Amino acid sequence: MSKSNTYYPPIHPKKASTRQDEKWDEAVGLFNSQQFEKVVPTLLDYIDPNLKNKKNGDTYEIPHGSVVISIRQTADGLWIKCPFLNIANAKKVPLMRRLAELRMSPLNLTNLVLEGDLVFFTFSCPITLCEPYKIYGVLREICYYADSFDDEFIEKFDAQHLQEPKISWFSEAVKQEAHANCQKIIADGLQRFDYYMEKRHGNNAWYTLNITLKKIEFHAEPQGYVRSLLEKAIDGLFDGRIPFHDRLLNGKSDLEKLKQLPEEKFLSGLYQVETFVPYKYSGKKENIRENWQESYEEAQEMISNSRFEDASNLIQSCFYNLFYYNLVNEEISKPITDALSQASDLPWSQAAPLLLKGMQAIMEDTFMGADYGMDLSKLMGEQMQQSMQMMQQFMANYKTN
């Protein structure tokens, strides 16, 4: 454990955000001026200007992952519907219980309805109530939860898709390489975790779990059931209701489950999908700086005190957090991936300064550019900021012995 983590580049170039920030202010202005019929089309332009090509008559049909969202607007109202599951041959009692739970939480704006044996996400409101924040929240809620829970419910309860997912498979060679690399990532993570736990270095054990899980997502970006497993494991690391030591043990258990996942099951999640409202946010440099400030200062102090291993784990955790929660442009991603690549497998004393240099490129350069409208990266900040704060707390409470 004398060297930094191995860097595995993504199997496919990372997507950049398609949002047109200036369109958000336009949508808000249209709502405030009571031009209600223009709000939703402008909001869709904000998400992706190419969505206008998905319109047929008064209805948009927009794919997202394994589902398709239908948006119909008339002079009087807005109707949003998303086919979710066919439960005709499912284990209905436990599945219906889970669907009832979803309606109470985490769903806030949308509803789940049962039509015969078919389950749909739905939302409707008068055209005069199409406030941009609310409608964007509805669309994101449907996209995120429909695409997340369908694969889980199909796996656990034998439900079926209502429509065939529109996916693009990676080549067999790419999938096999990704699987092999992810197995190496998991094996290395488990080895490092056991080492830190034996040394009673709880903070570095936690960083190792966070880095390992998010490296898998960064490298392979699996979809479907595999992504659901990753998300649950990561959420568990940050669940403040669970004692810290239990979170560590649960995280190790989650890694072991991923390691033991049958190869065909893992490969079945390696594909690309069309996205409507991305589950990742649009990372803006000013917000990244705000989230990283304390960690940046702490990493500098660690390196000045020759705590190279601690600094490397802290910085890499920040880097993989960024890619997990955000879509970032090349200006932001390149200095970070360069630092991760250059520090790969180096001794801690050499890796830490290189990683700090990558962070410094984001924290200290001059950032120029217009800033418009709704800052969605601040919504992401609830997750990223929580991540940073918890990492700081761990470093304070679990000093190395």
N, C-alpha and C positions, 0 to 999 in steps of 0.2 A: 504493500500500500504506500510505496514511497514515490509514486508518480501520479500525475494528473490523469483525469478521465480521457479515454479515447474518444476522438471526435468522429461521428458518422454523419456525413452530409445527407440532406434529404434525397429520397429516391426520385423526387420530381420537384421542379422549381416551385417555391412557395408563391401562393397567390398574393397579389397586392389588392388593396382596397379599390373598389369601383365607385365609391361614393363621391358625389359632387356636392361639396359642402355648401356652396352658395345657394343650392336649390332648397336647402332647409329653411333659410330665412324667407325665401320666396313662398314656400308652402305656408309658413306661419303668417306672412303678410296677406296671403289670399284668404286664409281663414278669418283673420281679423277684419278684413274688408268685406266679409260675407260673400266672397266668390267661392262658395262651397263646392261647386261642381269641378273646380280646377285643383282642389287640394290633393286628392288622392293621386291623380296623374302626375302632379309635380313631386309628390312624395316618392312615387316609384322612380321618377327621374333622378331623385336624390340618391336612391339606393343603387341604381344602375341604369344609365341612359338607354341601354339596349332592351330594357323590359317593355318598351313601347311596341316592340315587334311580337310580343306574346299576346297581343290583344286581338280578339275576334268579336266584332260587334260591340256590345257593351260589357264584355267579359274578358278578363285576363286569365290565362291558364299558365301558371308559372311553376316549373319543377323546382323542388328543393330536396336534395338527398333522395330518399326513397319514397317521397310523397309529391303530390301536385296540389298547389293551392289555387282555388278558383276565387276570383274577385269580380263581383258584378256591381256596377254602379248605374243607378238611374237618376232621374231628376229629383226623386224623393228620398232615396235611401241607398245604403251600402250593405252588401251581403258577402260574407267571406265564408268559404266552406272548404274543408280539407278531408278527403277520404282517408281513413286511418286504418281500420282493421276489419276483416271478415272473421267473425267468431263462431260461425256455424258449427265447426268441428273442434272448437277449442274446449279447454277445461273451464267451463263457464263460471262455476262458483268462485274459485279463487281469482279468476280474471275480472269478473264483475266487481268483486271487492276492491281490487286495485284500481279499476276505472273510477269507482265511487270516491276513493281516496284522492285520486288525481284532481277530481272536480273541486275538492276542498283545498288542496295544496299539492303541487305548486301553482296550479292555474289561478290567475287573478282576473283576467279580462275575457277569456274565451270559455266556451262550454263544450262538454262532450255529450253527444246525443246518440241514442241507439235507434236505428230504423230497421226493424226486423233483426237480422243477424249482422248488420253493418254498423260500424261505429264511425262517427264523423266529429271533427273539430268544427265549431260554428261560431260566428259572431255576426251581428247585424245592428244597425243603428240608423236613425234619420240622417239625411245628408247634412243637415245643419249641425250635427254633433260630431262631424269628422275632424276633430281636433288632431293636429299632426302627432303630438306626443302619444296620444292614446292609440291612434291607428298604427303607428310604428310599433308600439308595445304589443298590440294584438298580433301583428304580422310576425314579429320576432318570437313571441310566445308560441305561436302555432308551429313555426319553422323549427324551433329548438326542440320542443317537447314531442311533436309528432315524429320527427326524425330520430329522436333518442329512444323513445319508449316502444316504437313498433318492433324493432329488432329484439328487444328484451322480452316483450310479450309473445312474440313468435317463438323465441327460444324456450321460454319457461312454460307457456300455456297452450302451445300448438295453434295459435291464431295464424291468420294468413294475411298477406298484403291484399289490399283492395285493388291495387293497380301495380303493374310491373315497374320496378324502379328503373330509372334511366341512368345507367352507369357505363363507365368506360374502364375496362379491365387493364391492369398493367400486364406486361408480357410475363410469361412464366419464369424467365430468367431473372427479371427484376423482382418478382415476388419471392423466389427462392432465396435470392441474395438478402432481401429485406428480412425474411424470416430468420436466416442464419445470423444476421447482424443483431437483430432484436434479442435472440437467444444469448449472444455474447454480452449485450448490454445488461440483460437481467442477471446473468451469472456473475458478471463483474460487480453489479450493484449489490447482490446478496453477499458476496465475499467482503466487500467494503463495509456493508452494514454490520455483519458479524464481527469484523475487526473493531469497529468503533464501539459496538456494544460491549465487547470484552474489555475494552479500555475505558468504558464508562464515559465515552464522549457522546452524550446524547444529542448535542446540537449537530455534530457532523453526521451522526446516524440519520437524523431527520433530513438534513440536506441531501444525503445520499439517496434516500427514498424519493424525495422531490425531484432531484436531477434525473434519476433513473427512469421514473415513470414518464417524465416530460421529454426525455431523450427519445423514448420509443415513439411518442407522438410526433416529435420533431422529425425523426428519421423516416418513419413509414406512414404517418398520418392515417392510421387504420380507420375504417368506417364500420357501421353496423354494430354488431354485438361486441366486437373487440373494443371499439371506441367507448361503448357503454361501460365496460369493465374498467377501462383506464380512468374515465371520468369519476366513477364511484370511488376508486382507490385514491385519486387525488383529492376529491372532496373530503374523504375521511381523514386525510392528513391535516386538514385545516378546521376540523370540527371541534370547536372549543368546548363542547359539552362532554367530550371524551377525554379522560386523563391522558397526559402527554405520553407516558410509558405505554399505555394501551394503544395509542395511535401508532407508535413505533412498531409494536408487535403486529397490529392489524395490517400496517403497510407492508411488512415483510411477508405476511400471509398472502396478501394480494399479489405481490411479486411472484411468489411461488405458484399461485394459481395461473398466472399468465405464462410462467415457464412450462407448466404442465398442460397447457391448452393444446389439444391435438393440432398438428400442423395444418391439416385441411381446414380446421375452424379458423385459424389465424389467417391463412391465405385467402379465405372467403371474404375477409374484410379489407383486402388490398385492392382498392379500385378508386376511381375518381367519379365525382358526382357534380351535377349542376347545383349551384346554391342560389337561393333567393336572398334571404336576410342571413348573412354569415353569423355563425355562433361566436366568431372572433370579432373583436372590435378593431376600429381603425386607430392604430397607435400614433399619437402625435408626440413629437420630441419634447415639447414643454411638459407634458404630463408624465412621460417616462422619467424625465429629470426629477420631477417632484417626487415620484415614487422611489427613485433610486438614491436620493440625496443622503439619507442616513447610512445606507449600506455603502455608498461610495466613500464617505468619510471614515466609516469603520474599517473598510478594506484597506484604505491608505494607512490607517493607524496600525493595523495588523501587520502589514508588510514592513513598516518602519520598525516594528518590534520582532521581526523575523518569524512571524506566525504565518508562513507562506501557505501551509495546508489549509488553515482556517479561512484565509483570504480567498484562496482558489475555490473552495466549496461555496463560500458566500457569493462570489461573483458569478460562478456558473449557475447557481440557483436563480440569481436575478436574470441571467440571459435566457435560460430555458422557460422561466415564468413569462418573459416578454413574448416569446414565440408561441407559447401555449395560449395566451389570452388575446393576442393581437395579430392583425394583418399589418405588416410593416413594409415600407418601400426599401429599395436597394440602398438609399442613402443611410438608412438606419441599420439595415441588416448586414451590410458588407463588413464594416469594421468589427462587428460582433462575431460573425462567422470566421473572419480572418483570424481573430484572436483565439477562438476556440480551436481552429485548425492548427495554428502555430504552437499552441500550448499542449496539444494532444500528446499524451504519453511522456511528457517531459518531467523531470524532477520538480517537486513543488517550488523550490527556490527559483527555478527558471520560469515555471508556468505562471506563477502569481503576477509578476510584473507585466507579462504579455497580456494576461486577462485584464489587468487594471488599465492597460493602454487602450484596450477595446472599449472599456467602460468610459474612459476619459474622452474618447472621440465623440461620444454622445453627450457627455456632461459639460464639456467645456468649449465646444466650437460655437460660432455665431450662427444662430438660426434665423433666417429671414423668410418671410412669406406671409400672405394674408391668412387670417383666421376667420372663418365664417361659421355662423349658425350653431346648431346643436353639437356640442362637444361630446360625442359618444364615448370617447376614451375616458371621460370622467365617470361614465356609468361603469365602465370596466374597472375604474379605480377602486370601487368597492371591493373587488376581488383582488386586484393587484396590491392595493394599499393594505388590505388585511394580510396578504402574503408577506409584505415587507415588515409590517408591525410584528407579526408572529415570529418571523425570522429574527428580528432584533430582540424580542423577548427571550427566545430560546438561547441566543448568544449570551444574554445577561444572566439567565437562570441556570445554564448548564455549561459552566466554564470547564475547560479541560483540566484534568487532574494531573 
